[in-house]
């Protein structure tokens, strides 16, 4: 009995080679591998991007670590001097009422006139140990929210949560007042 050598028959189909015996197209397989790899890369790149809230929290925590804040402080209120006028007025009214509260630390940033602010709140800033004037722009959160007053709850020198008094959230200072009353 004589053996006859029969090479595998390959038929060209499209851009790939089709193995007649297994009917598998390696080009199709490679396409699927490429698509799968692109999906994985897109997921990894997308998941590594920080959201706005995380960026703001990181900025506030970093800024907080650069200044001296008493251990009993539970709240940071960042008041910008420039930005949403009505929102800032709400913050100034809150500061006037609560400037003696040692659980609240006030940060004044982007202040155009410290003298006018002192007249509005009825206190000398340099006499208040729980007020920090941010001349170095440390507390700029580097997001679109930087024009709004920010209220942050802190524990052990880290920002746990924060919110902005803005046209979208007109109740931030009301919420803080409610929490302060509940603590009494």
C-alpha positions as a Markdown table, in Angstrom:
| # | Residue | x | y | z |
|---|---|---|---|---|
| 1 | Unk | 0.0 | 0.0 | 0.0 |
| 2 | Unk | 1.4 | 3.2 | -1.1 |
| 3 | Unk | 1.0 | 6.4 | 0.9 |
| 4 | Unk | 0.1 | 9.4 | -1.1 |
| 5 | Unk | 1.1 | 12.8 | 0.3 |
| 6 | Unk | -2.0 | 15.1 | 0.4 |
| 7 | Unk | -1.3 | 18.6 | 1.4 |
| 8 | Unk | -4.0 | 20.5 | 3.3 |
| 9 | Unk | -6.1 | 22.4 | 0.9 |
| 10 | Unk | -6.3 | 26.1 | 1.7 |
| 11 | Unk | -8.9 | 28.3 | -0.1 |
| 12 | Unk | -8.5 | 32.0 | -0.2 |
| 13 | Unk | -11.7 | 33.6 | 1.2 |
| 14 | Unk | -11.9 | 37.4 | 1.7 |
| 15 | Unk | -8.8 | 38.7 | 3.3 |
| 16 | Unk | -8.2 | 35.5 | 5.3 |
| 17 | Unk | -7.3 | 32.0 | 4.5 |
| 18 | Unk | -9.9 | 29.3 | 5.2 |
| 19 | Unk | -8.7 | 25.9 | 6.3 |
| 20 | Unk | -11.0 | 23.6 | 4.4 |
| 21 | Unk | -10.9 | 20.9 | 7.0 |
| 22 | Unk | -11.7 | 23.0 | 10.1 |
| 23 | Unk | -13.5 | 25.8 | 8.3 |
| 24 | Unk | -11.9 | 28.4 | 10.6 |
| 25 | Unk | -10.9 | 31.8 | 9.4 |
| 26 | Unk | -7.9 | 33.1 | 11.4 |
| 27 | Unk | -8.5 | 36.7 | 10.2 |
| 28 | Unk | -11.9 | 36.8 | 11.8 |
| 29 | Unk | -10.4 | 35.5 | 15.0 |
| 30 | Unk | -7.7 | 38.3 | 14.9 |
| 31 | Unk | -10.4 | 40.9 | 14.4 |
| 32 | Unk | -12.3 | 39.7 | 17.5 |
| 33 | Unk | -9.1 | 39.8 | 19.5 |
| 34 | Unk | -8.4 | 43.4 | 18.4 |
| 35 | Unk | -12.0 | 44.5 | 19.2 |
| 36 | Unk | -11.7 | 42.8 | 22.6 |
| 37 | Unk | -8.3 | 44.5 | 23.3 |
| 38 | Unk | -9.8 | 47.9 | 22.3 |
| 39 | Unk | -12.7 | 47.4 | 24.7 |
| 40 | Unk | -10.4 | 46.5 | 27.6 |
| 41 | Unk | -8.1 | 49.5 | 26.9 |
| 42 | Unk | -11.2 | 51.8 | 26.8 |
| 43 | Unk | -12.5 | 50.5 | 30.1 |
| 44 | Unk | -9.1 | 50.9 | 31.8 |
| 45 | Unk | -8.6 | 54.4 | 30.5 |
| 46 | Unk | -12.2 | 55.4 | 31.4 |
| 47 | Unk | -12.0 | 53.9 | 34.9 |
| 48 | Unk | -8.7 | 55.7 | 35.7 |
| 49 | Unk | -10.2 | 59.1 | 35.2 |
| 50 | Unk | -11.2 | 61.0 | 38.4 |
| 51 | Unk | -14.6 | 62.5 | 38.6 |
| 52 | Unk | -15.1 | 66.2 | 39.6 |
| 53 | Unk | -16.1 | 65.4 | 43.1 |
| 54 | Unk | -13.0 | 63.3 | 43.8 |
| 55 | Unk | -10.8 | 66.1 | 42.3 |
| 56 | Unk | -12.4 | 68.7 | 44.6 |
| 57 | Unk | -12.0 | 66.5 | 47.6 |
| 58 | Unk | -8.3 | 65.8 | 46.9 |
| 59 | Unk | -7.7 | 69.6 | 46.3 |
| 60 | Unk | -9.4 | 70.5 | 49.6 |
| 61 | Unk | -7.6 | 67.8 | 51.6 |
| 62 | Unk | -4.2 | 68.8 | 50.2 |
| 63 | Unk | -4.9 | 72.5 | 50.9 |
| 64 | Unk | -6.1 | 71.6 | 54.4 |
| 65 | Unk | -2.8 | 69.8 | 55.1 |
| 66 | Unk | -0.8 | 73.0 | 54.4 |
| 67 | Unk | -2.4 | 75.1 | 57.1 |
| 68 | Unk | -2.9 | 74.8 | 60.8 |
| 69 | Unk | -6.4 | 73.7 | 61.8 |
| 70 | Unk | -7.5 | 72.9 | 65.4 |
| 71 | Unk | -8.4 | 69.3 | 66.1 |
| 72 | Unk | -12.0 | 70.2 | 67.3 |
| 73 | Unk | -12.8 | 71.7 | 63.8 |
| 74 | Unk | -15.5 | 69.6 | 62.1 |
| 75 | Unk | -16.4 | 71.9 | 59.2 |
| 76 | Unk | -14.5 | 74.0 | 56.7 |
| 77 | Unk | -16.3 | 76.8 | 54.9 |
| 78 | Unk | -14.5 | 78.2 | 51.9 |
| 79 | Unk | -15.8 | 81.6 | 50.9 |
| 80 | Unk | -14.6 | 83.0 | 47.6 |
| 81 | Unk | -14.6 | 86.8 | 47.2 |
| 82 | Unk | -15.5 | 86.6 | 43.5 |
| 83 | Unk | -18.1 | 84.4 | 41.9 |
| 84 | Unk | -21.8 | 83.8 | 42.4 |
| 85 | Unk | -22.9 | 87.0 | 44.2 |
| 86 | Unk | -26.1 | 85.6 | 45.9 |
| 87 | Unk | -24.3 | 82.4 | 46.9 |
| 88 | Unk | -21.4 | 84.4 | 48.4 |
| 89 | Unk | -23.8 | 86.7 | 50.3 |
| 90 | Unk | -25.4 | 83.6 | 51.8 |
| 91 | Unk | -22.0 | 82.5 | 53.0 |
| 92 | Unk | -21.1 | 85.9 | 54.4 |
| 93 | Unk | -24.4 | 85.9 | 56.4 |
| 94 | Unk | -23.6 | 82.4 | 57.7 |
| 95 | Unk | -20.1 | 83.5 | 58.7 |
| 96 | Unk | -21.4 | 86.6 | 60.5 |
| 97 | Unk | -23.7 | 84.4 | 62.6 |
| 98 | Unk | -21.2 | 81.6 | 63.3 |
| 99 | Unk | -17.8 | 83.2 | 63.3 |
| 100 | Unk | -17.4 | 82.4 | 67.0 |
| 101 | Unk | -18.1 | 78.7 | 66.5 |
| 102 | Unk | -14.8 | 76.8 | 67.1 |
| 103 | Unk | -16.1 | 73.8 | 65.2 |
| 104 | Unk | -16.1 | 75.8 | 62.0 |
| 105 | Unk | -13.0 | 77.0 | 60.2 |
| 106 | Unk | -13.6 | 79.7 | 57.6 |
| 107 | Unk | -11.3 | 80.1 | 54.6 |
| 108 | Unk | -11.5 | 83.4 | 52.7 |
| 109 | Unk | -10.1 | 83.1 | 49.2 |
| 110 | Unk | -10.0 | 85.5 | 46.2 |
| 111 | Unk | -10.9 | 88.3 | 48.5 |
| 112 | Unk | -10.9 | 91.7 | 46.7 |
| 113 | Unk | -11.4 | 93.8 | 49.8 |
| 114 | Unk | -10.8 | 92.4 | 53.3 |
| 115 | Unk | -12.0 | 95.7 | 54.8 |
| 116 | Unk | -15.4 | 95.5 | 53.1 |
| 117 | Unk | -15.8 | 91.9 | 54.2 |
| 118 | Unk | -15.0 | 92.8 | 57.8 |
| 119 | Unk | -17.7 | 95.5 | 57.7 |
| 120 | Unk | -20.2 | 93.0 | 56.3 |
| 121 | Unk | -19.6 | 90.4 | 59.0 |
| 122 | Unk | -18.9 | 92.9 | 61.8 |
| 123 | Unk | -15.7 | 91.3 | 63.0 |
| 124 | Unk | -11.9 | 91.9 | 62.7 |
| 125 | Unk | -10.5 | 88.9 | 60.8 |
| 126 | Unk | -7.1 | 89.0 | 62.5 |
| 127 | Unk | -8.9 | 88.6 | 65.9 |
| 128 | Unk | -10.6 | 85.3 | 64.8 |
| 129 | Unk | -8.3 | 82.2 | 65.1 |
| 130 | Unk | -10.8 | 80.1 | 63.1 |
| 131 | Unk | -10.5 | 82.3 | 60.0 |
| 132 | Unk | -7.7 | 81.9 | 57.4 |
| 133 | Unk | -7.2 | 84.4 | 54.6 |
| 134 | Unk | -6.0 | 82.4 | 51.5 |
| 135 | Unk | -3.7 | 84.9 | 49.8 |
| 136 | Unk | -1.9 | 82.0 | 48.0 |
| 137 | Unk | -5.0 | 80.6 | 46.4 |
| 138 | Unk | -4.5 | 77.2 | 48.1 |
| 139 | Unk | -8.2 | 76.5 | 48.3 |
| 140 | Unk | -9.0 | 76.9 | 44.7 |
| 141 | Unk | -10.7 | 73.6 | 43.8 |
| 142 | Unk | -9.8 | 73.9 | 40.1 |
| 143 | Unk | -13.2 | 73.0 | 38.8 |
| 144 | Unk | -16.2 | 75.1 | 37.7 |
| 145 | Unk | -17.4 | 75.1 | 41.3 |
| 146 | Unk | -14.6 | 77.4 | 42.4 |
| 147 | Unk | -16.9 | 80.4 | 42.2 |
| 148 | Unk | -19.3 | 79.0 | 44.8 |
| 149 | Unk | -18.9 | 78.8 | 48.6 |
| 150 | Unk | -17.9 | 75.3 | 49.7 |
| 151 | Unk | -18.8 | 73.5 | 52.9 |
| 152 | Unk | -16.7 | 70.5 | 53.8 |
| 153 | Unk | -17.0 | 68.0 | 56.7 |
| 154 | Unk | -13.6 | 67.0 | 58.0 |
| 155 | Unk | -12.3 | 64.2 | 60.2 |
| 156 | Unk | -8.6 | 63.8 | 61.1 |
| 157 | Unk | -7.6 | 66.5 | 58.7 |
| 158 | Unk | -9.3 | 64.9 | 55.7 |
| 159 | Unk | -12.3 | 66.0 | 53.8 |
| 160 | Unk | -15.0 | 63.4 | 54.2 |
| 161 | Unk | -17.7 | 65.1 | 52.1 |
| 162 | Unk | -18.4 | 68.5 | 50.7 |
| 163 | Unk | -21.0 | 70.5 | 48.8 |
| 164 | Unk | -21.3 | 73.9 | 47.2 |
| 165 | Unk | -23.8 | 76.6 | 47.8 |
| 166 | Unk | -24.8 | 77.3 | 44.2 |
| 167 | Unk | -27.9 | 78.0 | 42.1 |
| 168 | Unk | -28.3 | 74.2 | 41.7 |
| 169 | Unk | -27.9 | 73.7 | 45.4 |
| 170 | Unk | -29.4 | 76.6 | 47.3 |
| 171 | Unk | -29.7 | 74.7 | 50.6 |
| 172 | Unk | -26.0 | 74.0 | 51.5 |
| 173 | Unk | -25.8 | 76.6 | 54.3 |
| 174 | Unk | -29.3 | 75.6 | 55.5 |
| 175 | Unk | -28.2 | 72.0 | 55.7 |
| 176 | Unk | -25.1 | 73.0 | 57.8 |
| 177 | Unk | -27.3 | 75.2 | 60.1 |
| 178 | Unk | -29.6 | 72.2 | 60.6 |
| 179 | Unk | -26.7 | 69.9 | 61.5 |
| 180 | Unk | -25.2 | 72.4 | 63.9 |
| 181 | Unk | -28.6 | 72.8 | 65.7 |
| 182 | Unk | -28.9 | 69.0 | 65.9 |
| 183 | Unk | -25.5 | 68.8 | 67.6 |
| 184 | Unk | -26.5 | 71.2 | 70.4 |
